[in-house]
Amino acid sequence: MRKLLLALIVLGSLAGCRKETLEVNPAGGVLAGRYRVEADPIRCASPTSTWMEVVRGDGVYRFTYDRFRKGPYTLEGVEARKMDDQKYELWLNGARVGQYTYETMIWQAGKPKNWILSVRHDEGNPTGVEFMGVKE
């Protein structure tokens, strides 16, 4: 009986630890990292890449992406301007190119919130990008 109780306690604590590591902390939204596409048909009708990698350097960011195995292409010198604790706007050469926000994706009503990266730059051009995704 004691062994069974001990096994249940251990399993319960392991499940609790696992659950904690899967939760997203809104204060911990770090922009740098690798993202996978998570298309929201209302806000991102036709994504042009399945992934995006963001690297920070000297106060600005470099975004690297492909266009379905053509590339890689980069956006260098992207500035992240903090709007509030749950939203950053992304700017490149004086033009707004996207945002990084902590929210629920519209088509996933009732799902947990995530940090969502949205980038639109030079849509319609061979090197342009339209991307919406979450961190891998």
C-alpha positions in Angstrom: 0.0 0.0 0.0 2.8 2.4 0.9 4.6 1.6 -2.4 1.4 2.4 -4.3 1.0 5.7 -2.4 4.6 6.6 -3.0 4.3 5.8 -6.7 1.2 8.0 -7.0 3.0 10.9 -5.3 6.0 10.6 -7.6 3.8 10.5 -10.7 1.7 13.4 -9.5 4.8 15.6 -8.9 6.3 14.7 -12.3 3.0 15.6 -14.0 2.9 18.8 -12.1 6.5 19.7 -13.1 5.8 18.9 -16.8 2.7 21.1 -16.8 4.7 24.1 -15.4 7.3 23.9 -18.1 4.7 23.9 -20.9 3.0 27.1 -19.7 3.9 30.4 -21.4 4.8 33.2 -19.2 3.7 36.5 -20.6 6.5 38.4 -19.0 9.0 36.1 -20.6 8.2 36.8 -24.2 11.7 36.8 -25.8 11.7 37.6 -29.5 14.9 35.8 -30.5 14.4 32.2 -31.5 13.0 29.9 -34.2 9.4 30.1 -35.2 7.1 27.7 -37.1 4.2 28.9 -39.2 0.8 28.9 -37.5 -1.4 30.4 -40.2 -4.4 32.4 -39.0 -6.7 32.7 -42.1 -8.1 36.0 -40.9 -4.7 37.8 -40.3 -2.3 35.8 -42.5 -4.0 34.6 -45.6 -1.1 33.2 -47.5 2.1 32.6 -45.5 5.2 32.6 -47.7 7.5 30.6 -45.4 7.1 27.7 -43.0 9.7 29.0 -40.5 11.5 32.1 -39.4 14.6 32.5 -37.2 15.2 35.7 -35.2 18.7 36.6 -33.9 19.4 39.7 -31.8 22.5 41.8 -32.2 23.5 45.4 -31.3 19.9 46.3 -30.2 18.3 45.2 -33.5 17.2 41.9 -34.9 17.9 39.8 -38.0 15.0 37.8 -39.4 16.0 34.8 -41.6 13.4 32.9 -43.6 12.9 31.0 -46.8 10.2 31.1 -49.5 9.4 27.4 -49.6 13.0 26.2 -50.0 14.1 29.2 -52.0 16.5 31.4 -50.1 17.4 32.0 -47.3 16.4 35.6 -47.2 17.0 38.1 -44.4 15.6 41.3 -42.9 18.4 43.0 -41.1 18.1 45.9 -38.7 14.6 45.2 -37.4 13.8 47.2 -34.3 11.3 46.0 -31.7 9.5 48.8 -30.0 7.7 47.9 -26.8 4.1 49.1 -26.8 3.1 47.4 -23.5 3.9 44.2 -21.6 2.1 42.1 -24.2 2.9 43.8 -27.5 6.0 44.9 -29.5 5.8 46.5 -32.9 8.5 45.6 -35.4 10.0 48.4 -37.6 12.5 48.3 -40.5 13.8 51.5 -42.1 10.9 53.6 -40.7 8.2 51.2 -41.9 6.2 48.9 -39.6 6.8 45.3 -40.7 5.1 43.3 -38.0 4.4 42.7 -34.4 5.1 40.3 -31.5 2.1 39.9 -29.2 0.9 37.7 -26.4 -2.6 36.6 -27.5 -4.8 33.8 -28.5 -4.9 33.1 -32.3 -8.3 34.0 -33.6 -9.2 30.6 -35.1 -8.2 28.8 -31.9 -10.8 30.2 -29.6 -10.5 28.9 -26.1 -6.8 27.8 -26.6 -4.1 29.2 -24.3 -2.4 32.4 -25.2 1.0 32.4 -26.9 3.6 34.8 -28.1 2.8 35.3 -31.8 5.2 36.7 -34.3 3.6 38.4 -37.4 5.8 39.8 -40.2 4.7 41.4 -43.5 7.3 42.9 -45.7 7.4 43.5 -49.5 4.4 41.1 -50.1 4.1 40.2 -53.7 7.9 40.5 -54.4 10.1 37.4 -54.9 12.0 38.1 -51.7 9.0 39.4 -49.7 7.5 37.6 -46.6 4.2 37.2 -45.0 4.5 35.1 -41.9 2.7 34.3 -38.7 4.0 31.8 -36.2 4.8 30.6 -32.7 8.1 29.6 -31.2 9.2 26.0 -31.8 
